[in-house]
Amino acid sequence: MIHVQDIVKSFDGLTVLNHVTTEMLDGKVNMIIGQSGSGKTVLMKSLIGLHQVDSGHILYDDRDLTRMSEDELRDLHREVGMLFQGSALFDSMTVMENVLYPLEMFSDMTKIEMEQRARFCLNRVNIAEHALNLMPSEISGGMQKRVAIARAIALNPKYLFCDEPNSGLDPRTSLVIDQLIHEITEEYNICTIVNSHDMNSIMEIGDNILFLKGGQKEWQGSRYDIVHSDNQALNDFVFASELFKKVRAAANQAEGKSKE
């Protein structure tokens, strides 16, 4: 679990995160949502130590990120998996080599153990054996994303950060990636943090959703709570389209009938 306690972050006198307090839960997909400029990217980068906050605390269980030495931060990062926007696979490496890379860099496994672990992770995300020696340019965008997930979980992380995981994917493939992230999160009890603006993802896998507005925590709840929220700013953001307005109305109508 990650506890965020009253953090503030400013750039050149402009406050981007304004006393944000929240929790990211183990075994749940924790989503950070909000309009552009709301502070969600800065929050994610602060959570992994890429930005040093001005005040407040970020606790990984009982370990305070804001007070860690470089060695302690390096140890923490061994427990963290990253799924970057656009996958960020190494173009000059095969699928297998991409997944082996973090194992070779940060694990004490033997070569055989690393290959076994890489194959296990690739199999878990449904990458077929014949694709292991292909280059990233030779596979589809959806397959690239699944390989990136395999690489992100190779070191068996306790924390998984995903930056816009569905960026550039078609709706059907996005759904596959959403379900895969959700399954892996529950299966391995990972604390998964997703930065997203994809409303389909929010409604499909948002176990614990933090809505930021103007650098402040405006609302927090699950994808089930979001349908019944009376927070106007949240509703204006999530249910901006006519389609999602109809979805919300239908859900509320169905619940009303079930109570009759």
N, C-alpha and C positions, 0 to 999 in steps of 0.2 A: 504494500500500500504506500502511496505517496501522499503526504500531508503538506498542503501549501498553506502557510500561515502569514497572512497580512503582508504579502510582498508588494513592493513598489519598484518600478523601473522607469527611468526617464532617459531621454536622449536630447542633449542640447537644451535642457530646461523644459522640454515637453514631456509630460507624464503619459506613458503608454500603458502601464499597468498601475492601477490605483487601489492599493490595499485589497488585493485579491486573496481570498481564503476559500479553499476547496479541498476535496479529497478525491484521489484516483484509486479505485478499488481493485483488489486482486480478483482474477477470474472474470473480469467484466471488460467490455469495450467502453472505455471512457472517451467521450467525444468532446472536442472543443469547437464551438461554432460561433459565428458572428459575422457581421459585415466586414468588408475590407477596411482595414484601419482600426478594427476593434481591439486588437492586441493579441489575437490568438496565436499568430506565428511567434511573436516575442515571448509569449507564455511558454510555448513548447520549447523554444531555444533556451529559455531560462531554466526549465525543468531538467535539461540535460547538461547544463553548465556552460553552454556556448555564450550566454549573457550572464554577467554577474549582477544580481539584483542590488538595488540601493539599500533596501531594508527588508526585514521579514525573514522567514525561514522556509526551506524546502527539505522535508524529512523523508528519506527513503527508509521506511519503518522507523528505526530510532537513530538513523545516521543523518546528520545535518549537512546537506550539500553545500550550504553557504559557508561552512567552517572547515571544509575538507582541504587537506594538503594535496599537492599534485599527485603524490603516490596513492592517496586514498581515492582521489577522483579517478585515477587510472584503474584501480581495482573495481570501482563502481561501474565503470564503462564496460568491463568484462561481463557484467550482468545485464547489459542493455543491448537490445537489438534495434536496428534502424531500417525502416522501409522508406526509401527516399522517393520523392515525386519524380516520375519518369523512370523509376527502377534503378538507374545509375549503375548498371552492370558494366564490367570492364570489357570493352569492345575486343581487346586482343586476347581474351581468355575464353575458353569453352564454357558451356553451362556447368560442367563438373568442376572446372578450375575456379569459377566464380564462387561456388559454394565452399570449396576447399580453402579459399583464401583466408577467411577469418580464423579457421581452425589452425592453419599453418602459422598465422601471426600470433595467436593468443592462447592456444591450448598446448598441453603437454602430451597429447596423444601420439601414439606411433603412427606411421604412415598408413598401416592397415586399418587402425581404429579410425583415423580421419576419413578414409575412403568409405568405411562402413557408415559412419555418421552422416557424411554427405549424401550417400545413396538413400539412407533412411529419410532424410529431410526432403530430398527430391521426390521420393516415392510418396511421402505424406502429402505433398502438394500436387500429386498426380502428373509428374513429369515422367514420360516413358523412357525406357532404357535407351532406345535408339536416338533420343535427343541429347544425351549427356555429352556427346562430343561435338555438338553443333555450336556455332558461334551465335552470340545474341542477335546479330543481323539476319540470321537464318531462321529465327523463330518469331511468332506473332507477338504483338504487344501484350496480350493476355498471358502468354507463356512467359514472357520476360518478367511480368509482375509476379508470377508464381515462383519463378527462379529466385527473384529478389526476396520473396518471403522465405524460401528455403534457406537462403544465405543469412537472413535476419535471425532465424531460429537455430542456426547451426550450433551456436555456443550454449544452447538451452537457456535463453535469457529469462530473468524474472520480470523484466520490463521490456515492452515492445512499443516503439514510437513509430507512427505511420503518418507521413506528411502527404495529404491529398492522394491516398492510395488508388483512387479511381480516375485520376487525371489522364485524359486522352483515351479512355476506354469506352467502348460502346455499352449501352445499357445492359445487355445480356451478360457480357463479360464482367461488368462492374458488379452485378449480382453474385456471380461466381466468386469473385475476389472478396466481397463482403462476407459471404457465408464461410469462406475459408478462414478469414481473419477471426470470425466469431467462434468457429469450431476449435481452432488452435488455442485461442484465448481460454476457453472453458476446459479443453482437454488437458492443458499444461498449467492451468491456474496462473496465467500470466496477467500482469497489470498492463493492459494495452491502452495506449493513448493515441487517439486519431484526431488529426487536424483536418476538418472537412467542411466543404460548403455544399456537398451533395445531399439534397433533401431525401432522396431514396435511401441512401446509406443511413441517415439519421433515423428514419422511420423503420428500417429493417433491423439494424444491429445496435442502436444506441441504448446501451444498458444504463449508462450514467452520463448525462449530457450537461455540459457547462455552456451557458450562453453568455457571451461577453458583449457589452455595449459600452463604447467609449472608455475602454480599459478597465471597466468594473464588472463584477459579477452581477448580472441582471437576473438570472434564473438558473436553477439546477434541478434536474429530475430525470426520469426515464422516458423512453419513447412512448410508453403508455400514458405517463403523466402529461406529456406534451399536447396530446389531443384535447385534454380537458383544461388546459391552462387558461387562466384569465389575464395573463400578462400580455398587455397589448403590444409591447415592443417585440416580444417573442412571436406572437401570432402574426404580426406584420412581416416578420422575417421568414418564418417557416411556411406559413400559408399564404405567401404572396401570389402564387399562381391560382387560377380558377380551379384547376384540377385538384390541388391540395385543399382548397377551401371546400370542395365537394366531398373529399375524403373525410375531412374533419366533421362536416355536417352529418355525413352518413354514419360515422362512428358514434357521434353523440346521440343521433336518432335511435340507433340500434341499442345503445345502452339504456335510453329512456324506455324503450319498449320492454326490455328485459326486467325492468324494475316494476312494471305495471302488474 
